[in-house]
Amino acid sequence: MYKVMLADDEGIVIDSMKFIIDKEFGSECQVEFAKTGRSVIELAERFYPDIAIMDIQMPGINGIEAIREIKKFSPNTVFIVMSAYDKFDYAQEAIKLGVMEYINKPMERTKVVATIKKAMEFIDADRKKRSEDLLVKEKLEIVEPIIESGLIYNILLKEKFDSDIDSYRTILGIDNDYGYMMAFVCGDEQEGHHMTNAVGSSVRISMHYNEVRDAIKENFQCKVGSVMANKIAVLVPYENDSMDYNDRINLIDKARELVRVLRKQDNISFRIGIGRVKPLTELGESYSEALNALMVSTGSVAHSDDLPIGCDYEENYPIDIENKMFDSVSKGDIDGTLSYANTFVNWMVDNSNGNLNSIRLKTLEFAMRAESLAYLNGGWMYKFHSRDNYLTEIMNLSTKDEFVTWFNDKLTIVCHNIQGKHEEKSNDVINVAKDYIMNNFSKDISLDDVSRVVGISPYYFSKIFKEGCGENFIEYLTNIRIEKAKELLSDTDMSMKEICSMCGYSDPNYFSRTFKKNVGVTPTEYKEKGN
């Protein structure tokens, strides 16, 4: 159905146009008309036409001015101008307003029909585009919460998602490099630092999750996680690496008001903890601060900057270099670790004021902290007496080069152990998998079967297998089977059915297609060529 509005002060023109439209398009069109500029605008406000066929010269407000007014509240209307006046100024103004067609009177029937059909095609295309846009928007509204929850889970579980963070930022439209975390904790009532009936309230918050999520997003430009027990974690991107006093006060006031809104809206009591601003890859610490703030404060809203939580550093202390160094250590990244370590040693020397003991203690602290990471990552066996000589060695250091050498040696050993342990475990897994595949390729084996044999999840096994072998599991298995088939075709007189079975294929046709795809000829052609 197309809604068509006719605007002309001549009744005969209106009647002629209605007759043409009714005869040509029948029930496809609903036609309304008006004879003055003012009545045309009033009709459009009620009718919202898809197509408006307008005369220029009408009593009162002319057609051009009427079009300008109608476009303000009905921007998707397609306009066709008809006029007995062939004036350049009118045509030029009509073009500026986006009029689809400017036609001189008298209009021929074929011209009228062709022009309306053209307008209908334009409307159909626009409707289709809007429908597709709405479908995309609908799908995004379904998928976006899932992606937001994925990001939040990575943050809270302290996953190393450096390689994924850019994808999350692109999909979720996060332009900032920093952010802070908020912890929404619900319960029946607040008792001291805790909320009562965490289990029951977690059920209620799950039932009202969409309303709570919408309310949070109305107040903050944020990413909202899913319900975890009686908590919801929220990420708020932030443009700076720290928050000034005024912003913090405004944030707390807004959070307090949101607590009142949620209590009134869904009859659920909330407390909100707010962590410090951090780089996006370190937001797990911000969430921990948010929870700790609620443990220290008894208010409905608590900001970690207002409370004695965490460690404050002197103004020029390079905490970012320290964090990056230990992040590199945990990955076994030797080059990154040594680069940050040297930068930190330079800072210590420049700020030591000649006090070597400060450098000695910090160097020893960092070396032992790095070794602890190796123990925790399973890259090193702990031995009680392995550090007996550290104090003696560190007290004998007196120059910058000596500190750098000692520190770098310890960090290099740690990174080698972490890296080596990861590689050793991956190699063991791959070797066991290869042996199993070689001994069982004639059977119907799958990725799940092999991952179960090596004792790790199919997802992780698939990842390390491809990294170690340069091809995925299916490609590797297929190559083994094809090589065995080539051997049997060349060296035996076995039937094609027997060869097919011995190579792990139950369907001869599928075997033949796979063989040709990999070798370039069918099994029969290969055998004949070999003979």
SULUR-V950996 format. One line per field, one symbol per residue. phi: phi as a letter, one per 40 degrees, with the letter a starting at -180 (. if undefined). psi: psi as a letter, one per 40 degrees, with the letter a starting at -180 (. if undefined). A space follows every 50 residues. Layout:
phi = ???
psi = ???
//
This chain:
phi = .bcbbbbacbcccdccccccccccbfccbbbbaabbdccccccccccfcc bbbbcccbdgcccccccdccccbbccccbbbbacbcbccccccccdcgcc abbcccccdccccccccccccccdcccccccccccccccccccddccccc cccdcccfccbdcccccdccccgccccbabbbbcbbacacbgcbbcfccc cccccccbdccccccccccbcabbcccbfbbbcbbbcbcbcabccccccc ccccccccdccccccbfbcbbbbbcccbddcbcdcccccccccccccbcc bbbcccbcbgbcbddbcccccdccccccdccgcccccccccccccdcccc bcfgccccccccccdccccccccccccgcaccbdccbdcccccccccbbd cccccccccccccdcccccccccccccccccccccccccbccccbbdccc ccccgbcdcccdccccccbgacdcccccccccccccccccbbbccccccd ccbgbcbdccdcccccccbhbcdcccccccc
psi = hhhhhhhiehddddddddddddddebedhhhiiieidddddddddddgid hhhhidhihbhiddddddddddegeehhhhhhiehghdddddddddefhd hhhiiihidddddddddddddddddddddddddddddddddddddddddd ddddddefigfdeedddddddefheieiiiihhhhiidihhbeihifddd dddddddedddddddddddigihhiihhbfihhhhhiidieihidddddd dddddddddddddddefhhiihihiihiidefedddddddddddddieid hhhdeeighahiiidehgddddddddddddefgddddddddddddddddd eefegdddddddddddddddddddddefeihhhdeeededdddddeheid ddddddddddddddddddddddddddddddddddddddeedeigiidddd dddefiidddddddddddeeiiddddddddddddddddddeifiiddddd deeehehddddddddddddeiidddddddd.
//
